[in-house]
Amino acid sequence: MGNIKRTFDKAFKKQAVDLYLNGDMSYQSVADKLEIDKNQVRRWVKYFEDEGILGLEEKRG
C-alpha cells in the first residue's frame, strides 16, 4: 500500500511560515506543532520568501 499524500491549503501554509518567521521557533518546532515534516516547513518558507503569498499556492496541476 502506498503513502497517502496530504495536501494543505494556502492558509495552513501561511500559518506555518508565520510561526517560523515571526517567532523564535525552528523549522522542527513548527513542524512538531503542526504535525508535519520540517522539510515541508523549510520549503514553504523558501517559496514565500521567493514569491510572496503566490508561492504558497498549489503547485500540482
Beta strands, then each sheet from edge to edge (+ up, - down):
end
